Amino acid sequence: MMLSFHKHVIPIQKESEKLPFNIYPIDTIKYTPGNFKEKTQEAIDDAILRFTTKEPPGRPIGSSSDILNYFAFKGLRYSDISDKDTIALFRLGDLHGFNLFDGENKIVYFGYFHKDEPREIIVRVRFLINNLNIAFSRILESDHSEGKELAERVMGQITIEVLVPESTNINVMESTIKDYQQSIRNVPVLLHKLSDISEFVKTEFEKINI
């Protein structure tokens, strides 16, 4: 009924409840009695951002300064979602929770998924890879040579980077994601733990001799 009235619904599920993956939405909030308040507050903040901004964000990064510093040190910034080309790129990933960063000849879809289960993270990455390849193949099938050249250049600049839980076996996840790469175009995927990003940022700060 809420959906029929175009109301935003926040799906919530107890972490102890084991439902088939195809039953609950990919953005379902899983909680325990100890983290219910934190989880619901994050979901409410996310919903407010999505409906009070001109363009919906990906997964809000919040005040995690190490993440923003990490991208800044790599020469990247939050993308300005204002022109039609950037909006088109952003929309390929925002439904699945990805933020968009860009720099000189670099485009990064970033997934802030450090509280998600590995299976859900893999699905999100798989869907983004699929969206990118569909968009790319449609342009290649067109008769516009300039559009094809631009698409080739843009696809060559794209990387997917994902923040995963500290307990994640990155090698296993990378192997699984590799199976979902498509023959049309291989999209580089980098998985990070927050501890690795924090160490990178610390090292970069230490290089500044003042």
N, C-alpha and C positions, 0 to 999 in steps of 0.2 A: 504494500500500500504506500509506503514511504517513497519507493521508487516511482510509482505512478504519479505522485505529486511532485516529482523532480526534487526530492529532498536528499541531502547528502547523508549516506549511511556509513557508520563506522563499524565494520564487522569485528566482533570480539569473541574469543574462544579461550577456554581454560587450557593451559599448556598440557595438562594431564589428559585431556580428551584427544583420542586418536581417531581422526576422521580420514577417509580417503582423500588424497591430495586434490582430486578433481571436484570435490564437493565444496570446500571453502575457498573464498576469493584469495588471490595472491597477496592482497594487502591486509589480510586478517591479522588483528592484533592478538597475540598470544600472551597470556598473563598467568602469574602465580599470585597467591594472596599477598606475598611480600612486595611485588612490584606493580600491582594493579594501578595505584595512583599515578606512578611515573609513566607507565605505558599509555594510560588513557589521556594524560595531560599532553604527551607528545602527539598523540593522534588528533586531539582537539586543536592543538597549535597548528598542526599540518593542515587540517581542514580549513581553519581560518585563513591561513596563507593562500590556500588554493582558491578561495572564494572572495578574497579581498584584494587580489592582485590582478593586473590585466592578463598576465600569462601565468598558468599554474607552475609552481616550482617542481623540481624533482624531489628527492628525499632531503628535507631540511638538514643542513650541516650544523646549525646552531652555533655555539660559541667555541667550537673545537679549533683553537687558533693554530694548532700544529697542522691541521689539514690545510687551512688557507695558506699558511706559511710554506707548506710543502709545494703547493702549486705556484706560489709567488716565486720561490727559489728556482722553479723549473721554467719560469718565464711565461706563466699562464695566469689568466684572470677569469672571474665569472663572466660568462658571455652576456653581452647586451642583447636581450631578446626583443629586438625592435624591428629589424628589417625582415622581409618575407623569407629570405634564404636562411637566416639564422633560426627563425621560427620553425621553418620546415625541418631543419636538422634537429632542433630541440624536441619537437613533437615525436620524433622517431624513438626517443628514449624516455620522455617524461612520464608516460603512462606506466612504465615499469620502474619508476623511482630514480631515474638517472638525472644528475645535474650536468650542465654543459660548461666546459672551460675551453678557452682558446688562447692562442699566442701566435707568434710568427711561424707560419706553416705548420701549426700544431692544433689539433682539435681533440679534446678528451671528454668522453662520457664517463662521469664518475658516479659510482654507486656507493652510497654511505650505508652499507648493509652489515655493520659489525655486530648487530644484535639479531640477525636473521639466521635461520638454519641453512646449512650448506646447500641442501636440495633446493630451497627457494631461491638462493642466490644464483645457482646454476640455471634455473628456469628463467630468471630475469635476464641474465646474460644471453641465454639462448634466444629469447624473444627479441632482444635488441639486435643481435647478429642477424637474425632473420629479417627484421625490419630494414636494416641497412642494405642487405643483399637484394631485397625486393625492390627498394627504391633505386638502387644502382642498376639492376637488370632492366627496369622499365626505361630508364634513361638511355641505356645502351641499345634498346630496341627501337628508339625513336629515330627520326631522320635528321636530327639537329646535330651537326658535327661539333659545333661550339659547346653545346650542352654536354656531349660525350667527353670532350676534353676537360671541361670543368669538373665533371663527375669523377673522372679518373684522378684528377689532381686532389680533389677534396677527399676521396676515399683513401688516397695514399697518406693523408695527414691524420686520419682517425685512429685513435687508440681507446680501448676500454680499460679503465682502472677501477678496481673495486676494493673497498675496505671490508675485510672479513673478520670474524671472531678470532680472538687470540688462540683458541683451542683448535682452529682449523688445520687440517692436513692439506696444505696448499698443493703439494705434488699430486695428490689424488684428485683434487678439484680441477687442477690444470689439465690433467689427463682426460677427465670427463668432458670439460669444455671443448677440448681439442676435437672430440668426436662430433661436435655440433658445428664446427667450422664448415663453410660451404665452398664448393668449387668455384663459384663466381668470383669471390674475393675473400681472402683470409684477413680477418680483423684481429690485430694484436690485442691480447687480453693480459693485463697485469694484476695480480692479486697481492694485497698488502695487509699486514697487521698494523694496528696503531703503534705498537712498540717499535716497529721498523721505521715508520714514518717519523715518529718522535726522534729516533736516533739520527735519521737523515737531517732533520731540521737542526738538531743540536750540532751536528758536524758542520753544517753550513754556517751557523752562527759563530762557531769557533774559528772559522776561516777569516772572520773579520777582525783584523788586528788593530784594536783601538785601546 
